[in-house]
Amino acid sequence: MPHIANSTKYVQRWKNKHPKRHLLFLAKSRAKKRGIPFALTANDVEWPTHCPILGFELDYNKTPRGSRKGLDNIPTLDRRDNTLGYTPGNVFVISYRANTLKRDASLIEIKALLAYMAV
């Protein structure tokens, strides 16, 4: 089994060395599985240092394993219009926390929550 251990270490080192390419690799895999378009390169995506929605610093060196608890600041690729897939101009980097909030609530729910919190 030493070969598998070495392979796992190699993959982890590659992920740490190329976090942006890793995010694109994962997105391409999801796109293939879901049958949606994927036509991105690393140059097609703006890679901010901070989440454009929540403002905190993104940690490109953190990689989720199992539970995503405590990983709110990892970068994720967000499709603004899900029907367009992973295409230039439709994909943005936001934090895992912002993507989770966006994914789990409708616009109506977010507006209702905002109205409640603004009182």
N, C-alpha and C positions, 0 to 999 in steps of 0.2 A: 503493500500500500504506500510506500514512500513516493511513488510516482504521482499519486493523486494529491498527496500533501504538497509536493513541489508545484503541481499544476495549480492548486488552489492559491498558494502563495504568489505565484506568477500572475494570476488573474487579479488578485487583490492589489498587487503592485501596479499593474497596468491601469486599473480603475483609479488609483490614487494619482498616477502620473497624468492620466488623460480624462479628467472628470467630465468635460464637455462632450468628448467623443462617446463616453460611456452613456451619458444621458441620451444622446442621439441613437446609439445602439439599442437601448431599451425601448425608445419610442418606435424605432423601425420594427422591432419585434412585436410590439403591441399593434402597430398598424397592420402588419401582415396577418396577425391572428384575427383582427376585427374586419379585415378586408377594406381598409380605408387607405387613401393615398398617403404616400410618404415621398417627399421630394426635397429633403433638407440637407444642407451641409452646415458645418460649424460657422461658416461665414454668413449664412442666411439668418442667423439668430443673434440678437443683441444679448450680451452676457453681462448684466449689471452686477455691481458689487453688493447692492442692497435691494431688498424686495421693493419693487415699485408701488406696491399696495400698502404694505405694513411698515416699511421703512427700516427694518432691522437688517443687519449684515447677513449675507448669504454665505454659507460654509460649503464651498465646492469640494472640500476634502472629506466630508462626512459621507459615509455610504450606509444606507439602511440595511440592517440585518434583522429579520424577524419583526419584532415590534418596532413601530415608528415613534414610540413615545420618546419625547425629548429631542425630536428631530425637526422641530418646527421651522428651523432656519436652513434646511437643505433646499437647494434649488430644484424646481420641477418645471417641466415643459407644459405650458397651458395652451390649449387650442381655443382661440376666441370663438370660432364657429366650428363646432364639432363635425359638421357635414363636409367641411373642406379638407379635413385631415391635417396631416403634418406638412404644410406647404409654406413657402416663404410669405411673410406678411400676416400669417395666421397664427404663428407660434411665438409665445413670449415666455420668458423665464420669470417665474414668481416663486415665492417660498411655498414649502409644503403646507404650512399653516393657511396661507391665503388660498391655495388651491383646494384644500379641504373645506374651508368655509364656502368657497364658490360652488364646489361640487355638491355639498350637502343641503344647500338652501336655494329656494327659488328667489327670483327678484322680488316677488310679493312678500315672501317671508323676511327677506333682508330689510325691505322698506318698513314692514311692521315692527321688526326688532329695533330698527333705528328710531322710529317714532316713539316706541316705548322707552328707549334709553335716553332720548333727548329731553324727556320731561324732567 
